[in-house]
Amino acid sequence: MQLIEIKDLYKIYNLGDAEIRALDGVNATIDKGEIVAIMGPSGSGKSTFMNILGCLDKPTSGEYFLNGVSVADLDRDQLSEIRNRELGFVFQGFNLLPRTSALENVELPMLYNSVPSSERQEKAMSALRRVGLEGREKHHPNQLSGGQQQRVAIARAMVNEAPIILADEPTGNLDTRTSVEIMELFTKLNEEGITVIIVTHEPDIAQYCKRVIRFLDGKVISDEVKK
């Protein structure tokens, strides 16, 4: 089942007399339940592409359909609701609130949905258990290792049961062993039915994905599915 459809996507920045084509006519589709790596060198357009998928940025032209809905037709409130209910975000820098416990960090997306406190705690605890952090719910980020902080971030991304997780260089700040643990976790979540899209420049990380889309100079130069 097709989840994402991108048609003739352009993102153009004008810097003085120069025109920078961050995305230059990109076409792509992603089906429900896929685990996809987005690869390319710095400046290739992969992060711009991810920001548009995450409704964090708008293209200059082209179309983006999410579950058959044209994202360009949505207003600010509708985009915010999609980000909260349909998309989970995981970043290289974890993006946790430093003075807040792991449990409270995971609860954060549910505050925007006015979920009652008892239900928030129950769902946040369940998400922390799923990522192997039971017993660490009261710890603050500075009391957790990098890998544990990323697990908190993944729990936060999935606590609203979002069907899509977008991860931008999720292992960029982690050592090799911890990176393997995080990618095994993403693989497990994908096996449970979550669509996972990962921006990475690391071939070892892309190996965990069944499909690799490569960008260069704002264009898709290859789209390979592992057999």
Secondary structure, 3 states (H helix, E strand, C coil): CEEEEEEEEEEEEEECCEEEEEEEEEEEEEECCCEEEEECCCCCCHHHHHHHHCCCCCCCEEEEEECCEEHHHCCHHHHHHHHHHCEEEEECCCCCCCCCCHHHHHHHHHHCCCCCHHHHHHHHHHHHHHCCCCCCCCCCHHHCCHHHHHHHHHHHHHCCCCCEEEEECCCCCCCHHHHHHHHHHHHHHHHCCCEEEEECCCHHHHCCCCEEEEEECCEEEEEEECC
